[in-house]
Amino acid sequence: MTETVHPTTAIVTGSSKGIGAAIARRLARDGHAVVVNYARGAEEAAGVVAEIEAAGGRAVAVQADIGVADGITRLFDAAEKAFGPVGILVNNAGIMKLSPLANVSDADFEQHMAINVGGVFRGMREAANRLADGGRIISFSTSVVGMKLPGYGVYAATKAAVETMTHILAKELGGRKITVNAVAPGPVETELFLNGKSEELLAQLRGQNPQKRFGQPDDIARVVSFLAGPDGQWVSGQVIRANGGVV
Ligand SMILES: NC(=O)c1ccc[n+]([C@@H]2O[C@H](COP(=O)([O-])OP(=O)(O)OC[C@H]3O[C@@H](n4cnc5c(N)ncnc54)[C@H](OP(=O)(O)O)[C@@H]3O)[C@@H](O)[C@H]2O)c1
């Protein structure tokens, strides 16, 4: 297998909005050709592609549900067809439904497992088999794995699984100079985080951060840019808690 050269082709799962959209824009600015993946947000994904192209970058939108068996495979097929061999996979797509453990339905548990664990597992497996040597795999955890807040039981458990697979895959792929890392944000102002929270609760949470603000998608995209770029080569098997110092 030949070694990845920078810039390369990057797949960002769940990049029609939120953190993923910021990562797609940033990686395109770094010179990579970007696959903007979405499950339902076709219009939003097309908007991200249009922004990237307007700024002189290269991108294509690809619909694929990462929670189902062939979603990731189709994504890699589409990426290779559009731009050639994939060098970077960002396993960003995820869902979060908060509830005390006692009230979590089987359906919600299974959905979290299918998308947050299954989608990342299949992404890692596909990348392990299809990424060129020297490639990058960056997955998404959460700072709640450390904070262990009530209501986050199932969601945080899925992200703990992501962290464990990250540490182990880094050892399995190190010989091919593929780095494998996870980014674990604290609160970032996106739909996933803001959904269902009152202004009062948001003010309280904002006040708990040492920097007295929430993260913005671009704060996280910068970390991904570093891990995906040439300067990140010696960082592997790590979980970076990008959260302004909250934990
Ligand atoms: N925001 C935070 O405070 C925070 C903190 C820690 C960790 N994180 C993690 O960061 C990642 C991004 O979160 P976010 O806040 O940006 O979320 P978001 O605003 O809800 O965006 C989620 C993205 O994932 C896509 N997606 C959801 N299910 C999918 C599926 N089955 N297949 C393909 N794409 C799917 C969505 O696309 P569609 O709309 O098309 O479905 C959307 O583009 C997640 O893994 C999340 O757990 C977020």
The ligand as an ORCA input file, in Angstrom:
! r2SCAN-3c Opt
* xyz 0 1
  N     -22.104     19.271     20.822
  C     -21.514     18.848     21.924
  O     -21.596     19.476     22.980
  C     -20.690     17.583     21.906
  C     -19.921     17.281     23.037
  C     -19.157     16.123     23.038
  C     -19.171     15.278     21.951
  N     -19.932     15.590     20.862
  C     -19.899     14.643     19.729
  O     -19.527     15.350     18.555
  C     -20.122     14.730     17.415
  C     -20.870     15.785     16.593
  O     -21.892     16.334     17.421
  P     -22.711     17.671     17.051
  O     -22.937     18.377     18.313
  O     -22.093     18.377     15.913
  O     -24.114     16.997     16.592
  P     -25.291     17.554     15.631
  O     -25.253     19.027     15.554
  O     -26.521     16.857     16.105
  O     -24.865     16.963     14.202
  C     -24.836     15.572     14.036
  C     -24.417     15.231     12.623
  O     -24.385     13.795     12.529
  C     -25.217     13.375     11.460
  N     -25.795     12.056     11.762
  C     -26.584     11.695     12.803
  N     -26.910     10.395     12.704
  C     -26.297      9.930     11.581
  C     -26.242      8.667     10.930
  N     -26.903      7.601     11.435
  N     -25.524      8.549      9.793
  C     -24.868      9.615      9.267
  N     -24.880     10.845      9.836
  C     -25.596     10.991     10.978
  C     -26.248     14.460     11.303
  O     -26.725     14.423      9.966
  P     -28.315     14.478      9.598
  O     -28.846     15.740     10.192
  O     -28.319     14.433      8.126
  O     -28.908     13.259     10.219
  C     -25.396     15.706     11.568
  O     -24.690     16.081     10.420
  C     -21.014     13.610     17.968
  O     -20.329     12.384     17.889
  C     -21.232     14.007     19.420
  O     -21.512     12.908     20.237
  C     -20.685     16.715     20.819
*
